[in-house]
Amino acid sequence: MNNELKKRDRAVNWHPYTQMKTADDAIPIVKGKGVYLYDNEGKKYIDAVSSWWVTLHGHANEYIAQRVFNQLNTLEQVIFAGFTHEPAIQLSENLLKLLPENQDKVFYSDNGSTAVEVALKMCIQYAYNQGKAKTKILAFKDAYHGDTFGAMSVSGRSVWTQPFGEMLFEVVFIDTPNSENLTDLKTQISYLADEVACFIYEPLVQGAAGMLMYQSEDLSELMKFCRAKQIVMIQDEVFTGFGRTGKLFAADYLTEKPDIMCFSKGLTGGTMPMGITTCSQEIFNAFLSDDKYKTLFHGHSFTANPLACAAALASMELLLQEDTQAAIQRICKQHAGFTKVLSEHHGVKNVRQMGTIIAWELKTDAETSYFNEIGKKTYDEFLSRGIIMRPLGNVMYLVPPYCITSEELDFIYKNIIEVINLFLQEK
């Protein structure tokens, strides 16, 4: 009976980022509560990566569930072209109050990739509607913005994108900024500025690239230069938004403001799919016209779904509560202490932390890579210890739900050290 779900799953489902021929059977999860997930054999796991970085307040949060239930019995869905509803209006109002003051309009979609697609289309058509020939796009090397074609195009080229290489549009990739390369980056951008439709970037943390981190002052300086060159900026806060960096948004660390911002993942507390793209009034105004062809022709069936809006409203209320903000700071402080411990361990390198995100690399004979074989081995070892982590090859990280306790974090830290020591012994 315990293997029945695994067999049924194997017969019909195709899982993401999974080589189905060699992969282990997927673990059937039957319920979740707080930081824990429970499988069909009764084993519980600490969700140390917030189920792909989305679960802010833990699983089966009763407050969010009640709000969604109430909405489900009132209005579950309505076309958002020609119609509107209170949850979408309220969510837009509440979110814009928290964002940089130049963010004025909200466009709804379904996930992080589509939020990026909307942003890219806004930028390209922003120039087009003004009769300007701006089609080049700037992005960081090693970027990741999603798996749809536009999002793939502005993501770093890799084996992930190789089968589609000739179908992806041209992007100018630049290094992330630092004190040593800023001058060169400005020179490089200057040559292209008149042709650039937009610059898209993950602020401060490049998640899927291996939790690569860089300094806010360097990004602010680069943004200031792009502003002077009239380059529209898209800030992809799909991962960094809603407290992950220790502040509500990575934008709160920056002195400059983007023109467009993208959100998803923690937006609904991990309970419902939803994407949001916000923009400045200036961007929006370029689409206001008696000419219907200047309309932004983009939409999704579930745009501004009332249930997802209700979940996002509830999640945002929880996020802004004093207890949640205190918990975020507690996690940041506890991570900082563990960062010192890891930094002194001879089996790891490149330890870094940004808010509730902590990452490090295991020293191996192979190079740092998503395909480093130690990733699968450590993943399995942590599972055996009741901890869900999803290493990016030999890059390991923690992105816990905000409801995690200090004791649960200490349990994870203890096991991390034990696992590192275990694999050092095997070398």
C-alpha positions as CSV (number, residue, x, y, z in Angstrom):
1,M,0.0,0.0,0.0
2,N,2.9,2.4,0.8
3,N,4.3,2.0,-2.7
4,E,0.9,2.4,-4.5
5,L,1.1,6.2,-4.8
6,K,4.7,6.0,-6.0
7,K,3.7,3.5,-8.7
8,R,0.7,5.5,-9.8
9,D,2.7,8.7,-9.9
10,R,5.5,7.0,-12.0
11,A,2.8,5.8,-14.5
12,V,1.3,9.2,-15.2
13,N,3.4,12.1,-14.1
14,W,6.4,13.9,-15.5
15,H,8.2,15.9,-12.8
16,P,10.2,19.2,-13.3
17,Y,13.9,19.2,-13.6
18,T,13.9,15.5,-13.3
19,Q,15.5,12.8,-15.5
20,M,12.7,10.4,-15.2
21,K,14.7,7.3,-16.3
22,T,17.1,7.5,-13.5
23,A,15.2,9.4,-10.8
24,D,14.1,7.8,-7.6
25,D,10.4,7.5,-7.1
26,A,8.8,10.7,-5.9
27,I,7.9,10.8,-2.2
28,P,4.2,11.0,-1.7
29,I,3.3,13.9,0.7
30,V,-0.1,13.6,2.3
31,K,-0.2,16.7,4.5
32,G,1.7,19.7,5.8
33,K,1.7,21.8,8.9
34,G,4.0,24.6,9.8
35,V,7.5,23.8,8.7
36,Y,6.8,20.1,8.4
37,L,5.6,17.9,5.5
38,Y,4.4,14.4,6.1
39,D,4.7,11.5,3.7
40,N,2.3,8.5,3.3
41,E,4.4,6.4,5.7
42,G,4.1,8.9,8.5
43,K,7.6,10.3,8.3
44,K,7.9,14.1,8.8
45,Y,10.4,16.4,7.1
46,I,11.4,20.0,7.9
47,D,10.8,22.0,4.7
48,A,14.1,23.9,4.9
49,V,13.7,25.4,1.4
50,S,10.1,26.6,1.7
51,S,9.0,24.2,-1.1
52,W,10.9,26.0,-3.8
53,W,11.1,29.3,-1.9
54,V,7.4,30.0,-1.8
55,T,6.1,29.0,1.6
56,L,6.5,32.1,3.8
57,H,4.3,31.2,6.8
58,G,4.5,27.4,6.8
59,H,2.1,24.8,5.4
60,A,-1.6,24.8,5.9
61,N,-1.7,28.2,7.5
62,E,-5.1,28.5,9.1
63,Y,-5.5,32.2,8.6
64,I,-4.7,32.1,4.9
65,A,-6.9,29.0,4.5
66,Q,-9.9,30.6,6.1
67,R,-9.5,33.7,3.9
68,V,-9.4,31.6,0.8
69,F,-12.4,29.5,2.0
70,N,-14.4,32.6,2.6
71,Q,-13.5,33.9,-0.9
72,L,-14.3,30.5,-2.5
73,N,-17.8,30.8,-1.2
74,T,-18.2,34.4,-2.5
75,L,-16.5,34.6,-5.9
76,E,-14.0,32.1,-7.2
77,Q,-13.2,33.5,-10.7
78,V,-14.2,36.2,-13.0
79,I,-12.7,37.4,-16.3
80,F,-10.5,40.4,-15.6
81,A,-11.0,42.1,-18.9
82,G,-13.9,44.4,-18.5
83,F,-14.5,43.3,-14.9
84,T,-12.8,43.8,-11.6
85,H,-13.3,42.8,-7.9
86,E,-12.5,44.0,-4.4
87,P,-9.7,41.5,-3.7
88,A,-7.7,42.6,-6.7
89,I,-8.2,46.3,-6.0
90,Q,-7.3,45.9,-2.4
91,L,-4.2,43.7,-3.1
92,S,-2.9,46.3,-5.7
93,E,-3.5,49.1,-3.2
94,N,-1.7,47.3,-0.4
95,L,1.2,46.2,-2.4
96,L,1.9,49.6,-4.0
97,K,2.1,51.2,-0.6
98,L,5.0,48.9,0.2
99,L,7.0,49.4,-3.0
100,P,9.2,52.3,-4.2
101,E,7.0,55.4,-4.7
102,N,7.3,55.3,-8.5
103,Q,5.4,52.0,-8.8
104,D,1.9,53.0,-9.8
105,K,0.2,50.2,-11.7
106,V,-0.3,46.5,-11.2
107,F,-0.6,43.8,-13.9
108,Y,-1.6,40.3,-12.9
109,S,-0.5,37.0,-14.3
110,D,0.1,33.4,-13.1
111,N,3.7,32.9,-12.0
112,G,7.2,34.3,-11.9
113,S,8.0,33.5,-15.5
114,T,4.9,35.2,-16.8
115,A,5.5,38.2,-14.6
116,V,8.8,38.5,-16.4
117,E,7.2,37.9,-19.8
118,V,4.8,40.8,-19.1
119,A,7.7,43.1,-18.0
120,L,9.7,42.4,-21.2
121,K,6.7,43.0,-23.4
122,M,5.9,46.2,-21.5
123,C,9.5,47.5,-22.2
124,I,9.7,46.5,-25.9
125,Q,6.3,48.0,-26.6
126,Y,7.0,51.0,-24.5
127,A,9.7,51.9,-27.0
128,Y,7.6,50.8,-30.0
129,N,4.6,52.9,-29.0
130,Q,6.9,55.9,-28.9
131,G,8.3,55.1,-32.4
132,K,11.7,54.2,-31.0
133,A,13.8,51.4,-32.3
134,K,15.0,49.9,-29.1
135,T,15.1,46.1,-29.1
136,K,18.3,45.1,-27.2
137,I,18.0,43.8,-23.7
138,L,20.7,43.8,-21.0
139,A,20.8,41.0,-18.4
140,F,23.4,39.5,-16.0
141,K,25.5,36.5,-16.8
142,D,24.2,33.5,-14.9
143,A,20.8,35.1,-14.6
144,Y,17.6,33.1,-14.1
145,H,14.2,34.6,-14.8
146,G,12.1,31.6,-15.7
147,D,11.5,28.8,-18.2
148,T,9.1,30.3,-20.7
149,F,10.8,31.5,-23.9
150,G,11.1,35.2,-23.1
151,A,12.3,34.4,-19.5
152,M,14.7,31.8,-20.9
153,S,16.1,34.3,-23.4
154,V,17.1,36.8,-20.6
155,S,18.5,34.0,-18.5
156,G,22.1,32.9,-18.7
157,R,22.8,30.4,-21.5
158,S,23.5,26.9,-20.3
159,V,22.7,23.3,-20.9
160,W,19.2,24.1,-19.7
161,T,18.6,26.4,-22.6
162,Q,20.9,24.7,-25.2
163,P,18.1,22.8,-27.1
164,F,16.4,26.1,-27.8
165,G,19.5,28.3,-28.4
166,E,18.6,29.4,-32.0
167,M,15.1,30.3,-30.9
168,L,16.0,32.6,-28.1
169,F,16.2,36.3,-28.8
170,E,19.5,38.1,-28.6
171,V,20.5,39.4,-25.2
172,V,23.6,41.4,-24.1
173,F,24.9,39.7,-20.9
174,I,27.1,41.6,-18.5
175,D,28.8,40.8,-15.3
176,T,27.2,41.6,-11.9
177,P,28.7,44.9,-10.7
178,N,31.5,45.3,-8.2
179,S,33.9,48.0,-7.2
180,E,36.4,46.8,-9.7
181,N,34.3,46.4,-12.9
182,L,31.7,49.3,-12.6
183,T,33.7,51.6,-14.9
184,D,34.0,48.9,-17.6
185,L,30.3,48.1,-17.3
186,K,29.3,51.7,-17.8
187,T,31.6,51.9,-20.8
188,Q,30.1,48.7,-22.3
189,I,26.5,50.0,-21.7
190,S,27.3,53.4,-23.1
191,Y,28.0,51.9,-26.6
192,L,24.5,50.3,-26.6
193,A,22.4,52.7,-24.6
194,D,20.4,54.1,-27.6
195,E,19.3,50.6,-28.7
196,V,18.5,49.1,-25.2
197,A,14.8,48.5,-24.5
198,C,15.5,47.4,-20.9
199,F,17.9,46.0,-18.3
200,I,16.6,43.1,-16.3
201,Y,18.2,41.8,-13.1
202,E,17.8,39.8,-9.9
203,P,18.6,42.3,-7.1
204,L,21.4,41.2,-4.7
205,V,20.8,37.5,-5.0
206,Q,20.9,35.3,-8.1
207,G,19.0,32.4,-6.8
208,A,19.0,29.5,-9.3
209,A,22.6,30.4,-10.3
210,G,23.7,29.2,-6.9
211,M,22.6,31.9,-4.5
212,L,25.3,34.2,-5.9
213,M,25.3,37.5,-4.0
214,Y,26.5,41.0,-4.7
215,Q,26.5,44.4,-3.0
216,S,23.6,46.8,-3.0
217,E,25.8,49.9,-3.4
218,D,27.2,48.5,-6.6
219,L,23.8,47.7,-8.0
220,S,22.6,51.2,-7.0
221,E,25.5,52.8,-8.9
222,L,24.8,50.8,-12.0
223,M,21.0,51.6,-11.8
224,K,21.9,55.3,-11.5
225,F,23.9,55.1,-14.6
226,C,21.2,53.3,-16.5
227,R,18.7,55.9,-15.4
228,A,20.9,58.7,-16.8
229,K,21.1,56.8,-20.1
230,Q,17.2,56.4,-20.1
231,I,17.4,52.6,-19.9
232,V,14.2,51.1,-18.5
233,M,15.0,48.8,-15.5
234,I,13.1,45.6,-14.6
235,Q,13.8,44.4,-11.1
236,D,12.9,40.7,-10.7
237,E,11.9,40.2,-7.1
238,V,10.2,36.9,-7.7
239,F,12.6,35.3,-5.2
240,T,13.9,38.2,-3.1
241,G,10.5,39.8,-2.4
242,F,8.4,39.5,0.8
243,G,11.1,39.4,3.4
244,R,13.6,37.0,2.1
245,T,16.5,39.5,2.2
246,G,15.7,40.6,5.7
247,K,13.8,43.6,4.5
248,L,10.4,43.5,2.7
249,F,12.0,43.8,-0.7
250,A,15.6,44.0,-2.0
251,A,14.5,47.4,-3.3
252,D,14.6,48.6,0.3
253,Y,18.5,48.3,0.2
254,L,18.8,50.4,-2.9
255,T,19.1,54.1,-3.4
256,E,17.7,53.9,-7.0
257,K,14.2,52.8,-8.2
258,P,13.4,50.4,-11.0
259,D,10.7,51.2,-13.6
260,I,9.2,47.8,-13.4
261,M,9.1,45.1,-10.8
262,C,8.2,41.4,-10.9
263,F,6.7,39.2,-8.1
264,S,5.5,35.7,-7.4
265,K,6.7,32.8,-5.2
266,G,6.0,34.2,-1.6
267,L,3.3,36.6,-2.9
268,T,0.5,34.3,-1.8
269,G,2.4,32.7,1.0
270,G,2.9,29.7,-1.2
271,T,-0.8,28.7,-1.3
272,M,-1.8,29.8,-4.8
273,P,-0.1,30.4,-8.2
274,M,0.0,34.2,-8.9
275,G,2.4,36.6,-10.7
276,I,2.4,40.4,-10.5
277,T,4.2,43.0,-12.7
278,T,4.2,46.6,-11.4
279,C,5.3,49.6,-13.3
280,S,5.6,53.4,-13.1
281,Q,3.0,55.8,-14.4
282,E,5.4,56.8,-17.2
283,I,5.5,53.2,-18.6
284,F,1.7,53.0,-18.3
285,N,1.2,56.3,-20.0
286,A,2.9,55.1,-23.2
287,F,0.0,52.6,-23.7
288,L,-2.7,55.3,-23.2
289,S,-3.9,56.2,-26.7
290,D,-6.9,56.6,-29.0
291,D,-5.0,54.2,-31.2
292,K,-6.1,50.7,-30.0
293,Y,-3.0,49.1,-31.5
294,K,-1.0,50.7,-28.7
295,T,-2.8,48.4,-26.2
296,L,-0.8,45.9,-24.2
297,F,-2.2,42.7,-25.7
298,H,-1.5,40.3,-22.9
299,G,-3.6,38.3,-20.6
300,H,-4.2,35.0,-18.8
301,S,-7.4,33.1,-18.1
302,F,-6.8,33.3,-14.4
303,T,-5.5,36.9,-14.3
304,A,-6.2,38.4,-10.8
305,N,-7.9,35.2,-9.7
306,P,-10.0,36.2,-6.6
307,L,-8.8,33.2,-4.6
308,A,-5.2,33.9,-5.2
309,C,-5.8,37.6,-4.4
310,A,-7.4,36.6,-1.1
311,A,-4.4,34.4,-0.3
312,A,-2.0,37.2,-1.1
313,L,-3.9,39.7,1.0
314,A,-3.9,37.3,4.0
315,S,-0.2,36.4,3.5
316,M,0.8,40.1,3.3
317,E,-1.1,40.8,6.5
318,L,0.8,38.1,8.3
319,L,4.1,39.3,6.8
320,L,3.6,42.8,8.2
321,Q,2.7,41.6,11.7
322,E,5.2,42.5,14.4
323,D,5.7,38.8,15.3
324,T,6.6,37.9,11.7
325,Q,9.0,40.8,11.3
326,A,10.6,39.7,14.6
327,A,10.9,36.1,13.4
328,I,12.6,37.3,10.2
329,Q,15.2,39.2,12.2
330,R,15.7,36.2,14.5
331,I,16.3,34.0,11.5
332,C,18.8,36.5,10.0
333,K,20.7,36.7,13.3
334,Q,20.7,33.0,13.8
335,H,22.0,32.5,10.2
336,A,24.7,35.0,10.9
337,G,25.9,33.0,13.8
338,F,25.9,29.8,11.7
339,T,27.7,31.6,8.9
340,K,30.7,32.1,11.2
341,V,30.6,28.4,12.1
342,L,30.5,27.3,8.5
343,S,33.2,29.8,7.5
344,E,35.6,28.1,9.9
345,H,34.9,24.6,8.5
346,H,37.6,23.2,6.3
347,G,35.1,21.3,4.2
348,V,33.2,24.4,2.8
349,K,34.0,27.6,0.9
350,N,32.3,30.8,-0.2
351,V,29.8,31.0,2.7
352,R,27.4,33.9,2.2
353,Q,24.2,35.2,3.7
354,M,21.6,37.7,2.7
355,G,18.8,38.0,5.2
356,T,17.0,34.7,5.7
357,I,19.0,33.2,2.8
358,I,22.3,31.4,3.6
359,A,24.4,29.5,1.1
360,W,27.8,27.7,0.9
361,E,29.7,25.4,-1.3
362,L,31.0,22.0,-0.4
363,K,34.6,21.5,-1.4
364,T,34.9,18.6,-3.8
365,D,37.3,17.3,-6.4
366,A,35.0,18.4,-9.1
367,E,34.2,22.1,-10.0
368,T,31.3,24.0,-8.6
369,S,28.3,23.0,-10.7
370,Y,24.6,22.3,-10.7
371,F,25.6,18.8,-12.0
372,N,28.1,18.0,-9.3
373,E,27.2,14.5,-8.1
374,I,27.5,15.3,-4.4
375,G,24.2,17.2,-4.7
376,K,22.2,14.1,-5.1
377,K,24.1,12.3,-2.3
378,T,23.6,15.1,0.2
379,Y,20.0,15.5,-0.8
380,D,19.3,11.8,0.0
381,E,21.3,12.0,3.3
382,F,19.3,15.0,4.5
383,L,16.0,13.3,3.5
384,S,17.0,10.3,5.7
385,R,17.4,12.7,8.5
386,G,14.0,14.3,8.0
387,I,15.2,17.5,6.3
388,I,14.2,18.7,2.8
389,M,17.1,20.5,1.2
390,R,17.6,20.9,-2.6
391,P,21.3,21.4,-3.3
392,L,22.3,23.1,-6.5
393,G,25.0,20.6,-7.1
394,N,27.7,21.3,-4.5
395,V,26.0,24.6,-3.6
396,M,23.9,24.2,-0.5
397,Y,21.5,26.7,1.0
398,L,18.7,27.3,3.5
399,V,15.5,29.4,2.8
400,P,13.3,28.5,5.7
401,P,9.6,29.5,6.3
402,Y,9.4,32.4,8.8
403,C,7.5,30.3,11.3
404,I,10.6,28.0,11.9
405,T,11.7,28.0,15.6
406,S,15.2,28.6,16.8
407,E,15.3,24.9,18.0
408,E,14.3,23.7,14.5
409,L,17.0,25.8,12.9
410,D,19.6,24.5,15.4
411,F,18.5,21.0,14.4
412,I,19.1,21.8,10.8
413,Y,22.5,23.4,11.5
414,K,23.6,20.4,13.6
415,N,22.7,18.0,10.8
416,I,24.4,20.2,8.1
417,I,27.7,19.9,10.0
418,E,27.3,16.2,10.5
419,V,26.6,15.7,6.8
420,I,29.6,17.8,5.7
421,N,31.8,15.7,8.1
422,L,30.3,12.5,6.8
423,F,31.2,13.2,3.2
424,L,34.6,14.5,4.1
425,Q,35.3,11.1,5.7
426,E,34.2,9.4,2.5
427,K,36.6,11.3,0.2
